[in-house]
Amino acid sequence: MEQLRRLRSQPFFDDKNRAFWILQSVGWSGYFILRSLSGISNNMGPTFVIPTAIATATGYCLTLLMAVIFRQLINRNPRVTWGGSVFAVLVASAIFSFIEVWAFAAFFRAGEIPTGLQFFGAILLDFTLLLAWSGLYYGINFYILIEKQNDQLLRLETQSSNAHLAMLRYQLNPHFLFNTLNSISTLVLLKHTERANAMLSRLSSFLRYTLANEPTARVPLSQEIETLKLYLEIERMRFEDRLRSSFDIDPRVSRARLPSLLLQPLVENAIKYAVTPQEEGAEIRISAQQVGNNVRIVVSDTGPGLQGGFGLRKPEEEGGSPRQSTGLGLANIRDRLAQAFGEEHSLEIKSNEEGGFCVEIEIPLQFEQAKEAA
């Protein structure tokens, strides 16, 4: 029963041999039935079925031989393919008409020798029949070939997209590791052993998360938020009370899927451009709300806002300030959103009304992991 269910769900042309034998048998069975009914309706009598069966068996066998020949010709030079195919059809038509005419003569004109005109009339009909069979054979095979090429192209596009997504994800890790290890090194030099050990422990937990998830995978928003909290704990070891954070996550979107570590660069830049340059530090706010069929995620801070950099202004516009970003974080996020959601997303950068910087992301509300193409 299970095997029958699998066969029903399997595309017809996935098994070429099975499809060929089904079409071959159904086609010639139809030919036999229609021709037998035609003869009987024209008062040829029940004996008309016997020469019809002989003609059908002849056509069936000849087309099997033609299929073997066509299989050898189909990948050749077009001239060889079409020339050889036409020649095979002509030879098969001559053999078919010869056997067919003699079979009908033996049953309905005993002792009469078929004339050339009878052969000529039969060969025209048989040539048309075999030519139609050949056209169907090549048409189906070219259709299967095109489908395979399309599947291969789709598979290559999927692999290319996944490779690009993986590259974008892997861009984040070295940058984050450099900053964190630099902080741990500083703590060790200052002989703050306990804080350095605590930071290493949190770092190992964070890295365990990044290794546990495929770079192209989408994770629930709740998991992404927990990772952000872990990341902020690591950074709070450096900034202590200067780094403050708050979360406002709508429970309805906690299971929404998004690319892993999508928000981490935004929080990292907020720390760099809002917390670091201010003596009093800053607060980083992360919120997520449902808006229709979308999820709106906002990462904002209480820092100096757009005037503070974030890779949005050139060095000469700020007097050559060294605190400039390459813009890798935002460019990375834009690319990852485009790869994951196409045009069904938005990313907006703006200043908060009360001051500070804000990045607003809107993506489709999806609860299931998107399936990869086979």
TORFIZA-490944 format. One line per 10 residues: number of its first residue (from 1); their letters; for each residue x, y, z of C-alpha. Coordinates in Angstrom, 3 decimals, always signed. Example, Ala and Ser with C-alpha at 12.3 -4.5 7.8 and 13.67 -1.06 7.14 Angstrom:
BEGIN
1	AS	+12.300/-4.500/+7.800 | +13.670/-1.060/+7.140;
END
This chain:
BEGIN
1	MEQLRRLRSQ	+0.000/+0.000/+0.000 | +2.826/+2.380/+0.903 | +4.608/+1.587/-2.367 | +1.424/+2.324/-4.322 | +1.080/+5.671/-2.530 | +4.670/+6.574/-3.432 | +4.067/+5.671/-7.072 | +0.995/+7.883/-7.196 | +2.876/+10.852/-5.771 | +5.863/+10.337/-8.101;
11	PFFDDKNRAF	+5.914/+12.523/-11.246 | +5.079/+10.401/-14.323 | +8.325/+11.032/-16.220 | +10.655/+10.615/-13.224 | +11.117/+6.972/-14.295 | +11.703/+7.186/-18.057 | +11.626/+3.426/-18.667 | +8.371/+2.973/-16.780 | +6.782/+5.912/-18.632 | +7.961/+4.561/-22.017;
21	WILQSVGWSG	+6.482/+1.094/-21.494 | +3.189/+2.503/-20.243 | +2.837/+4.871/-23.201 | +3.998/+2.224/-25.678 | +1.493/-0.350/-24.415 | -1.408/+2.088/-24.100 | -0.743/+3.621/-27.531 | -0.600/+0.389/-29.497 | -3.501/-1.101/-27.530 | -5.532/+1.932/-28.566;
31	YFILRSLSGI	-4.425/+1.458/-32.178 | -5.513/-2.183/-32.098 | -8.919/-1.428/-30.538 | -9.746/+1.475/-32.850 | -8.671/-0.339/-36.007 | -10.539/-3.519/-35.015 | -13.721/-1.584/-34.300 | -13.357/+0.274/-37.596 | -13.045/-2.984/-39.576 | -15.940/-4.686/-37.812;
41	SNNMGPTFVI	-18.191/-1.635/-38.272 | -17.390/-1.778/-42.030 | -18.654/-5.403/-42.203 | -15.179/-6.934/-42.394 | -16.192/-9.596/-39.867 | -14.556/-10.839/-36.666 | -11.628/-12.302/-38.624 | -10.496/-8.721/-39.239 | -9.145/-8.754/-35.675 | -6.441/-11.332/-36.555;
51	PTAIATATGY	-4.568/-9.370/-39.283 | -5.059/-6.247/-37.168 | -3.369/-7.999/-34.254 | -0.483/-9.007/-36.557 | -0.130/-5.427/-37.805 | -0.266/-4.098/-34.232 | +2.404/-6.549/-33.053 | +4.572/-5.564/-36.032 | +4.230/-1.866/-35.261 | +4.892/-2.497/-31.571;
61	CLTLLMAVIF	+8.127/-4.400/-32.288 | +9.313/-1.974/-34.972 | +8.863/+1.025/-32.677 | +10.871/-0.770/-29.996 | +13.744/-1.095/-32.488 | +13.248/+2.563/-33.499 | +13.443/+3.591/-29.831 | +16.836/+1.853/-29.538 | +18.070/+3.661/-32.670 | +16.682/+7.048/-31.554;
71	RQLINRNPRV	+18.337/+6.659/-28.169 | +21.678/+6.484/-29.952 | +20.869/+9.400/-32.262 | +19.308/+11.884/-29.840 | +22.619/+13.264/-28.520 | +24.372/+13.394/-31.889 | +24.838/+16.270/-34.313 | +21.385/+17.587/-35.406 | +22.022/+16.565/-39.036 | +22.903/+13.035/-37.979;
81	TWGGSVFAVL	+19.941/+12.890/-35.596 | +17.282/+14.043/-38.041 | +18.768/+12.298/-41.097 | +19.160/+8.994/-39.280 | +15.676/+9.304/-37.754 | +13.972/+9.930/-41.106 | +15.842/+7.011/-42.670 | +14.817/+4.727/-39.764 | +11.175/+5.777/-40.168 | +11.249/+5.088/-43.931;
91	VASAIFSFIE	+12.764/+1.612/-43.492 | +10.364/+0.777/-40.636 | +7.398/+2.026/-42.711 | +8.379/-0.212/-45.640 | +8.649/-3.274/-43.392 | +5.428/-2.390/-41.567 | +3.417/-1.914/-44.776 | +4.817/-5.124/-46.345 | +3.793/-7.295/-43.349 | +0.466/-5.491/-42.970;
101	VWAFAAFFRA	-0.536/-5.885/-46.639 | +0.418/-9.582/-46.747 | -1.446/-10.244/-43.463 | -4.694/-8.739/-44.732 | -4.272/-10.391/-48.164 | -3.819/-13.810/-46.549 | -7.142/-13.539/-44.693 | -9.320/-11.632/-47.175 | -7.761/-12.272/-50.608 | -6.382/-15.792/-50.424;
111	GEIPTGLQFF	-4.163/-16.631/-53.407 | -4.073/-13.009/-54.613 | -0.688/-11.341/-54.816 | -0.737/-7.728/-53.474 | +0.079/-5.104/-56.103 | +2.428/-2.147/-55.842 | -0.462/+0.277/-55.433 | -1.625/-1.557/-52.327 | +1.876/-1.368/-50.876 | +2.125/+2.344/-51.744;
121	GAILLDFTLL	-1.174/+3.185/-50.028 | -0.209/+1.244/-46.923 | +3.279/+2.743/-46.700 | +1.864/+6.292/-46.761 | -0.431/+5.516/-43.826 | +2.236/+3.623/-41.929 | +4.842/+6.333/-42.565 | +2.451/+8.935/-41.131 | +1.759/+6.720/-38.109 | +5.444/+6.036/-37.385;
131	LAWSGLYYGI	+6.374/+9.661/-38.023 | +3.808/+10.719/-35.402 | +5.222/+8.103/-33.007 | +8.751/+9.447/-33.624 | +7.635/+13.027/-33.041 | +6.028/+12.022/-29.764 | +9.145/+10.087/-28.737 | +11.498/+13.016/-29.399 | +9.037/+15.527/-27.931 | +8.788/+13.664/-24.637;
141	NFYILIEKQN	+12.547/+13.134/-24.428 | +13.314/+16.781/-25.131 | +10.708/+17.761/-22.531 | +12.393/+15.500/-19.958 | +15.802/+16.939/-20.907 | +14.586/+20.516/-20.458 | +12.993/+19.633/-17.111 | +16.269/+18.101/-15.930 | +18.200/+21.187/-17.009 | +15.696/+23.411/-15.195;
151	DQLLRLETQS	+15.985/+21.283/-12.055 | +19.770/+21.410/-12.262 | +19.711/+25.192/-12.770 | +17.366/+25.598/-9.795 | +19.628/+23.367/-7.699 | +22.693/+25.412/-8.677 | +20.878/+28.663/-7.894 | +19.872/+27.297/-4.494 | +23.426/+26.175/-3.774 | +24.759/+29.571/-4.864;
161	SNAHLAMLRY	+22.218/+31.365/-2.670 | +23.061/+29.152/+0.326 | +26.783/+29.698/-0.225 | +26.227/+33.460/-0.345 | +24.154/+33.334/+2.844 | +26.849/+31.277/+4.563 | +29.501/+33.775/+3.477 | +27.454/+36.659/+4.885 | +26.977/+34.840/+8.201 | +30.648/+33.935/+8.465;
171	QLNPHFLFNT	+31.610/+37.590/+7.951 | +30.216/+38.352/+11.404 | +32.156/+35.826/+13.459 | +35.787/+37.038/+12.998 | +34.797/+40.663/+13.736 | +32.942/+39.741/+16.917 | +35.661/+37.338/+18.041 | +38.347/+39.973/+17.625 | +36.506/+42.462/+19.861 | +35.656/+39.901/+22.535;
181	LNSISTLVLL	+39.093/+38.294/+22.688 | +40.642/+41.748/+22.848 | +38.455/+42.512/+25.879 | +39.408/+39.211/+27.546 | +43.075/+39.959/+26.893 | +42.673/+43.342/+28.564 | +41.019/+41.760/+31.611 | +43.848/+39.227/+31.875 | +46.483/+41.980/+31.691 | +44.649/+43.856/+34.453;
191	KHTERANAML	+44.604/+40.602/+36.462 | +40.792/+40.527/+36.587 | +40.831/+36.735/+36.425 | +37.290/+36.063/+37.566 | +35.784/+38.511/+35.070 | +37.971/+37.087/+32.297 | +36.826/+33.528/+33.142 | +33.182/+34.616/+33.217 | +33.581/+36.318/+29.860 | +35.230/+33.212/+28.380;
201	SRLSSFLRYT	+32.368/+31.068/+29.672 | +29.775/+33.323/+28.052 | +31.816/+33.456/+24.868 | +31.934/+29.655/+24.671 | +28.143/+29.511/+25.085 | +27.708/+32.086/+22.330 | +30.051/+30.246/+19.968 | +28.294/+26.958/+20.750 | +25.100/+28.555/+19.468 | +26.728/+29.781/+16.263;
211	LANEPTARVP	+28.183/+26.333/+15.556 | +24.944/+24.517/+16.369 | +22.998/+26.392/+13.698 | +23.533/+26.106/+9.981 | +24.673/+29.448/+8.495 | +21.703/+29.372/+6.086 | +19.154/+28.320/+8.716 | +16.309/+30.424/+10.013 | +15.708/+30.389/+13.747 | +12.768/+31.449/+15.931;
221	LSQEIETLKL	+12.838/+35.071/+17.051 | +12.788/+33.912/+20.679 | +16.055/+32.024/+20.099 | +17.603/+35.043/+18.403 | +16.609/+37.217/+21.388 | +18.182/+34.759/+23.847 | +21.380/+34.912/+21.802 | +21.317/+38.707/+21.897 | +20.925/+38.604/+25.676 | +23.944/+36.297/+25.894;
231	YLEIERMRFE	+25.923/+38.647/+23.662 | +24.919/+41.654/+25.804 | +26.041/+39.786/+28.939 | +29.473/+39.374/+27.342 | +29.645/+43.078/+26.469 | +28.324/+44.093/+29.907 | +31.468/+42.571/+31.379 | +33.311/+45.402/+29.607 | +30.921/+48.316/+30.084 | +29.163/+47.367/+33.348;
241	DRLRSSFDID	+26.414/+49.916/+34.167 | +27.144/+52.000/+31.078 | +25.442/+49.348/+28.941 | +21.727/+49.037/+29.575 | +19.269/+47.016/+27.561 | +15.531/+46.392/+27.363 | +13.363/+43.999/+25.352 | +9.742/+44.338/+24.261 | +8.799/+41.183/+22.326 | +5.212/+40.456/+21.345;
251	PRVSRARLPS	+4.513/+36.784/+22.272 | +2.620/+36.381/+18.975 | +5.861/+36.754/+17.002 | +8.193/+34.803/+19.283 | +8.097/+31.829/+16.894 | +8.612/+33.937/+13.751 | +11.558/+32.756/+11.687 | +14.485/+34.932/+10.645 | +18.118/+34.343/+9.582 | +20.308/+33.485/+12.551;
261	LLLQPLVENA	+22.458/+36.280/+14.026 | +20.633/+38.864/+11.899 | +20.281/+41.375/+14.740 | +23.686/+40.931/+16.376 | +25.503/+43.434/+14.085 | +22.888/+46.097/+14.930 | +23.434/+45.629/+18.652 | +27.206/+45.585/+18.140 | +27.096/+48.879/+16.251 | +24.839/+50.394/+18.907;
271	IKYAVTPQEE	+27.447/+49.498/+21.513 | +30.217/+50.954/+19.371 | +28.514/+54.245/+18.478 | +26.153/+54.830/+21.403 | +27.654/+53.214/+24.505 | +31.402/+53.554/+23.897 | +31.696/+57.307/+23.106 | +29.478/+58.481/+25.985 | +30.662/+58.597/+29.557 | +27.179/+57.803/+30.828;
281	GAEIRISAQQ	+26.775/+55.019/+28.278 | +23.444/+54.348/+26.588 | +20.425/+52.111/+26.567 | +19.795/+49.648/+23.731 | +16.176/+48.729/+23.081 | +15.017/+45.755/+21.021 | +11.325/+45.390/+20.199 | +9.318/+43.100/+17.918 | +5.640/+43.517/+17.074 | +3.180/+41.991/+14.638;
291	VGNNVRIVVS	+2.059/+44.385/+11.892 | -0.546/+42.687/+9.706 | +1.158/+39.666/+8.163 | +4.626/+41.007/+8.957 | +6.981/+41.272/+11.909 | +8.463/+44.681/+12.688 | +11.759/+44.494/+14.591 | +13.269/+47.705/+15.928 | +16.776/+48.092/+17.369 | +17.340/+51.572/+18.817;
301	DTGPGLQGGF	+19.677/+53.303/+21.261 | +19.914/+56.520/+23.270 | +23.255/+57.515/+21.779 | +24.149/+60.567/+19.641 | +22.077/+59.315/+16.671 | +22.989/+59.723/+13.020 | +25.633/+62.294/+13.834 | +27.507/+59.542/+15.631 | +28.510/+57.631/+12.551 | +27.294/+54.038/+12.047;
311	GLRKPEEEGG	+29.071/+54.038/+8.724 | +26.554/+56.496/+7.242 | +28.884/+59.496/+6.807 | +32.285/+59.818/+5.277 | +35.306/+60.639/+7.478 | +35.821/+64.075/+5.913 | +32.248/+65.032/+6.860 | +33.104/+64.499/+10.508 | +36.518/+66.046/+10.497 | +38.297/+62.772/+9.877;
321	SPRQSTGLGL	+36.980/+61.170/+13.040 | +38.624/+57.768/+13.543 | +35.376/+56.318/+14.938 | +34.053/+55.291/+11.528 | +32.456/+52.048/+10.423 | +33.049/+50.313/+7.129 | +29.293/+49.757/+6.858 | +29.812/+45.998/+6.789 | +27.079/+45.373/+9.355 | +24.269/+47.138/+7.505;
331	ANIRDRLAQA	+25.396/+45.888/+4.088 | +25.523/+42.367/+5.473 | +22.008/+42.636/+6.895 | +20.607/+44.083/+3.648 | +22.116/+41.220/+1.650 | +20.877/+38.567/+4.048 | +17.353/+39.993/+4.061 | +17.343/+40.103/+0.261 | +18.564/+36.510/+0.053 | +16.036/+35.272/+2.615;
341	FGEEHSLEIK	+12.905/+37.255/+1.696 | +13.486/+38.795/-1.735 | +11.471/+41.993/-2.056 | +9.162/+41.077/+0.826 | +11.142/+43.013/+3.415 | +12.115/+46.543/+4.356 | +15.000/+48.095/+6.286 | +14.743/+51.704/+7.448 | +17.372/+53.806/+9.225 | +16.298/+56.880/+11.177;
351	SNEEGGFCVE	+16.801/+58.969/+14.294 | +14.656/+58.587/+17.374 | +12.456/+61.529/+18.275 | +14.025/+61.726/+21.742 | +17.519/+61.275/+20.278 | +19.491/+58.237/+19.359 | +19.739/+55.883/+16.437 | +17.108/+53.439/+15.180 | +17.023/+50.592/+12.649 | +13.618/+49.209/+11.721;
361	IEIPLQFEQA	+13.275/+45.853/+9.936 | +10.036/+44.425/+8.600 | +9.864/+40.830/+7.360 | +7.065/+38.333/+6.557 | +5.571/+36.515/+9.536 | +6.681/+32.927/+8.895 | +6.556/+30.212/+11.529 | +8.010/+27.249/+9.611 | +11.523/+26.711/+8.355 | +11.604/+27.369/+4.561;
371	KEAA	+12.276/+24.090/+2.737 | +15.298/+23.901/+0.487 | +14.975/+22.926/-3.124 | +15.925/+19.376/-3.871;
END
